Amino acid sequence: MPSAPTPAVPGSDEAGLICGYRFDRGTDVARPLSLDDATVWLHEPPADDHAFAWLHFNLSHAHAARWLQRHAGLPDAFFDALEETSHSTRIERDEDALVAVLNDVHFDFGFEPSDISTLWICVRPRLVVTARTRPLRSIDALRTAVRDGRSPRSSVELLEQLMRTQAGSLVDILRGVTARVDDAEDQLLSGRRDRERSRLGTLRRLLVRLQRLLAPEPAALFRVLHHPPAWMAEDDLQQLRGSTEEFSVVLRDMQGLQERITLLQ
């Protein structure tokens, strides 16, 4: 079940800001940011070089993209990604920023392609911007962690936590598909072949689509891990590597399940 929503940030309706937080060095307690607070943060020199902010926007708001273009100083690659028709998961470097596209499933995921939504992310040392059009489980999990005092210590760690949550969503989906395949196999053994072959074909197509949408593009991720921005700490780099290894394990399990479905068909 989704957690209770965070109380609205004053002024958040003005540009689609869903939530904003400031993370300071030496404390796990995040400070909520209103839109006015965020504007000041973005335009004034930082008092603490290790502090960073997270701003999460609803792109369905008419002024969200315009506010980001005017105040956030995001690279063109971020806004280009918003316009692309391909939403496959990827992480790319654009000079001193990381631009990522992640996909996640809705709370009421019903094994339908329409139940998948996209999250656009830009990561810099002092700022993380996330933007979406529909609610996502990964963001809700991150907001819950922040409210509970489990704050990321860096902007890259925030990205890494989102990636691990997405890998966890894939694991949950894989378990659900495996249960359906087990049931289909039992039905096949009982003689109901035509109906179950069609059902298995639907599940295999779902797995192929999920793999294409939810798994990071290996080439782009390889380039980031081997040529990261200069500001990225080695600890952050190691955590990113760890989250990509989790994806690798899930993908191997997914491919094995696809092969099992093919044999059953």
C-alpha positions as CSV (number, residue, x, y, z in Angstrom):
1,M,0.0,0.0,0.0
2,P,1.3,3.5,-0.8
3,S,2.3,5.6,2.2
4,A,0.4,8.7,3.2
5,P,1.3,11.7,1.1
6,T,3.7,14.4,2.4
7,P,1.9,17.6,3.4
8,A,2.0,20.1,0.6
9,V,4.9,22.5,0.5
10,P,3.8,26.2,0.6
11,G,3.9,27.6,-2.9
12,S,4.3,24.2,-4.5
13,D,1.3,24.7,-6.8
14,E,2.9,27.6,-8.5
15,A,5.2,25.4,-10.7
16,G,4.2,21.8,-10.1
17,L,6.7,21.3,-7.2
18,I,5.5,18.2,-5.4
19,C,8.2,18.2,-2.7
20,G,11.6,19.7,-2.0
21,Y,14.2,18.9,0.5
22,R,17.6,20.2,1.6
23,F,20.2,17.8,2.9
24,D,23.0,19.2,5.1
25,R,26.3,17.5,6.0
26,G,26.3,15.8,9.4
27,T,22.6,15.4,9.8
28,D,20.0,12.8,8.6
29,V,17.1,15.3,9.0
30,A,16.1,16.8,5.7
31,R,14.8,20.4,5.6
32,P,11.7,20.9,3.5
33,L,12.0,23.4,0.8
34,S,9.2,25.5,-0.7
35,L,9.4,26.9,-4.2
36,D,10.6,30.2,-2.9
37,D,13.3,28.4,-0.8
38,A,14.4,26.5,-3.8
39,T,14.7,29.6,-5.9
40,V,17.0,31.2,-3.3
41,W,19.0,28.0,-3.0
42,L,19.6,27.9,-6.8
43,H,20.6,31.5,-7.1
44,E,22.7,32.1,-4.0
45,P,26.2,30.8,-3.3
46,P,26.2,27.8,-0.9
47,A,27.2,28.2,2.7
48,D,28.1,24.5,2.9
49,D,29.8,22.9,-0.1
50,H,28.5,19.4,0.9
51,A,24.8,20.3,1.1
52,F,22.5,19.5,-1.7
53,A,18.8,19.8,-2.6
54,W,16.2,17.5,-4.1
55,L,13.3,19.0,-6.1
56,H,10.6,16.8,-7.4
57,F,8.2,18.1,-10.0
58,N,4.9,17.2,-11.7
59,L,5.4,17.7,-15.4
60,S,1.6,17.8,-15.9
61,H,1.7,21.3,-14.4
62,A,1.8,23.9,-17.2
63,H,4.6,25.9,-15.6
64,A,6.9,23.1,-14.4
65,A,9.3,22.8,-17.4
66,R,9.3,26.6,-17.8
67,W,10.4,27.1,-14.1
68,L,13.1,24.5,-14.4
69,Q,14.4,26.2,-17.6
70,R,14.5,29.6,-15.9
71,H,15.9,28.7,-12.5
72,A,17.5,25.2,-12.3
73,G,20.3,25.6,-14.7
74,L,19.8,22.1,-16.1
75,P,21.6,20.9,-19.3
76,D,19.9,20.8,-22.6
77,A,20.1,17.0,-22.5
78,F,17.5,16.9,-19.7
79,F,15.0,18.8,-21.7
80,D,15.8,16.9,-24.8
81,A,15.0,13.7,-22.9
82,L,11.6,15.1,-22.0
83,E,10.7,15.4,-25.7
84,E,12.0,12.0,-26.8
85,T,9.5,9.3,-27.7
86,S,11.9,6.5,-26.5
87,H,11.7,6.2,-22.7
88,S,14.1,3.3,-22.2
89,T,16.0,3.4,-18.9
90,R,19.5,5.0,-19.2
91,I,22.1,7.1,-17.4
92,E,24.3,9.5,-19.4
93,R,26.9,12.1,-18.6
94,D,26.4,15.6,-20.0
95,E,29.6,17.6,-19.1
96,D,29.4,18.0,-15.2
97,A,25.9,16.5,-14.9
98,L,24.3,13.1,-14.9
99,V,21.0,12.8,-16.9
100,A,18.9,9.7,-16.3
101,V,15.7,8.3,-17.4
102,L,14.1,5.6,-15.2
103,N,10.9,3.7,-15.6
104,D,8.8,2.4,-12.7
105,V,5.5,0.7,-12.2
106,H,2.3,2.1,-10.6
107,F,1.2,1.1,-7.2
108,D,-1.7,-1.0,-8.7
109,F,0.5,-2.7,-11.4
110,G,-1.7,-5.1,-13.3
111,F,0.9,-6.6,-15.7
112,E,-0.1,-4.1,-18.4
113,P,2.4,-1.9,-20.4
114,S,0.3,1.1,-19.6
115,D,1.1,0.6,-15.9
116,I,4.6,1.8,-16.5
117,S,5.6,5.5,-16.1
118,T,8.8,7.5,-16.7
119,L,10.9,9.5,-14.3
120,W,13.4,12.1,-15.6
121,I,16.4,12.9,-13.4
122,C,19.3,15.4,-13.4
123,V,22.1,15.1,-10.9
124,R,24.7,17.6,-10.0
125,P,26.8,18.0,-6.8
126,R,24.3,20.5,-5.2
127,L,21.1,19.6,-6.9
128,V,18.9,16.6,-7.9
129,V,15.8,17.3,-10.0
130,T,13.3,14.6,-10.6
131,A,10.2,15.0,-12.8
132,R,7.3,12.8,-13.7
133,T,3.8,12.9,-15.1
134,R,2.3,10.1,-13.0
135,P,3.0,8.9,-9.4
136,L,5.7,6.2,-9.1
137,R,6.6,3.8,-6.3
138,S,10.3,4.5,-6.4
139,I,9.7,8.2,-5.5
140,D,7.2,7.4,-2.8
141,A,9.7,5.0,-1.2
142,L,12.4,7.7,-1.3
143,R,10.1,10.3,0.3
144,T,9.2,7.8,3.0
145,A,12.9,7.1,3.7
146,V,13.6,10.9,3.9
147,R,10.7,11.5,6.3
148,D,12.0,8.6,8.5
149,G,15.4,10.2,8.7
150,R,17.2,7.9,6.2
151,S,18.5,10.7,4.0
152,P,21.0,10.1,1.2
153,R,24.4,11.6,2.0
154,S,25.0,12.9,-1.6
155,S,23.2,13.7,-4.8
156,V,24.6,10.5,-6.4
157,E,23.4,8.4,-3.5
158,L,19.9,9.7,-4.1
159,L,20.1,8.5,-7.7
160,E,21.5,5.1,-6.6
161,Q,18.6,4.7,-4.1
162,L,16.2,5.3,-6.9
163,M,17.9,2.7,-9.1
164,R,17.9,0.1,-6.3
165,T,14.2,0.7,-5.8
166,Q,13.6,0.1,-9.5
167,A,15.6,-3.1,-9.3
168,G,13.4,-4.2,-6.4
169,S,10.3,-3.4,-8.4
170,L,11.6,-5.7,-11.1
171,V,12.2,-8.5,-8.6
172,D,8.6,-8.2,-7.4
173,I,7.3,-8.3,-10.9
174,L,9.4,-11.3,-11.7
175,R,8.0,-13.1,-8.8
176,G,4.5,-12.3,-9.9
177,V,5.2,-13.5,-13.5
178,T,6.8,-16.7,-12.2
179,A,3.7,-17.5,-10.2
180,R,1.6,-17.1,-13.3
181,V,3.9,-19.3,-15.3
182,D,3.8,-21.9,-12.6
183,D,0.0,-21.9,-12.8
184,A,0.1,-22.0,-16.6
185,E,2.4,-25.0,-16.5
186,D,-0.1,-26.8,-14.1
187,Q,-2.9,-26.1,-16.6
188,L,-0.9,-27.4,-19.5
189,L,-0.2,-30.6,-17.7
190,S,-3.9,-31.0,-17.1
191,G,-4.6,-30.7,-20.8
192,R,-5.7,-27.1,-21.3
193,R,-3.1,-26.3,-24.0
194,D,-4.4,-23.8,-26.4
195,R,-5.6,-21.3,-23.8
196,E,-2.4,-21.5,-21.8
197,R,-0.1,-21.2,-24.8
198,S,-1.7,-17.9,-25.6
199,R,-1.4,-16.8,-21.9
200,L,2.3,-17.7,-21.9
201,G,2.9,-15.7,-25.1
202,T,1.4,-12.7,-23.4
203,L,3.7,-13.1,-20.4
204,R,6.8,-13.5,-22.6
205,R,5.9,-10.3,-24.5
206,L,5.5,-8.5,-21.2
207,L,8.9,-9.6,-20.0
208,V,10.6,-8.5,-23.2
209,R,8.9,-5.0,-22.9
210,L,9.9,-4.8,-19.2
211,Q,13.5,-5.6,-20.0
212,R,13.6,-3.0,-22.7
213,L,12.0,-0.3,-20.5
214,L,13.3,-1.0,-17.0
215,A,16.9,-2.3,-17.5
216,P,19.6,0.4,-17.9
217,E,21.2,0.6,-21.3
218,P,24.6,-1.1,-20.8
219,A,26.7,1.1,-23.2
220,A,25.6,4.4,-21.6
221,L,26.1,3.1,-18.1
222,F,29.5,1.7,-19.0
223,R,30.6,5.2,-20.2
224,V,29.4,6.9,-17.0
225,L,31.1,4.4,-14.7
226,H,34.4,4.7,-16.6
227,H,34.3,8.4,-17.2
228,P,32.4,10.0,-14.3
229,P,32.2,13.7,-13.6
230,A,35.2,15.0,-11.7
231,W,33.1,15.9,-8.7
232,M,31.8,12.3,-8.1
233,A,33.4,10.6,-5.1
234,E,34.8,7.1,-5.3
235,D,32.2,5.9,-2.7
236,D,29.4,7.2,-4.9
237,L,30.9,5.5,-7.9
238,Q,31.1,2.2,-6.0
239,Q,27.5,2.4,-5.0
240,L,26.4,3.0,-8.6
241,R,28.3,-0.1,-9.6
242,G,26.6,-2.0,-6.9
243,S,23.1,-1.0,-8.1
244,T,24.0,-2.0,-11.6
245,E,25.1,-5.4,-10.4
246,E,21.6,-5.8,-8.9
247,F,20.1,-5.1,-12.3
248,S,22.4,-7.7,-13.8
249,V,21.2,-10.4,-11.5
250,V,17.5,-9.6,-12.1
251,L,18.1,-9.5,-15.9
252,R,19.7,-13.0,-15.8
253,D,16.7,-14.3,-13.9
254,M,14.3,-12.6,-16.3
255,Q,16.1,-14.1,-19.3
256,G,15.9,-17.6,-17.7
257,L,12.2,-17.2,-17.2
258,Q,11.8,-16.2,-20.8
259,E,13.6,-19.4,-21.9
260,R,11.3,-21.4,-19.6
261,I,8.2,-19.9,-21.2
262,T,9.6,-20.6,-24.7
263,L,10.1,-24.3,-23.7
264,L,6.6,-24.5,-22.3
265,Q,5.1,-23.0,-25.4
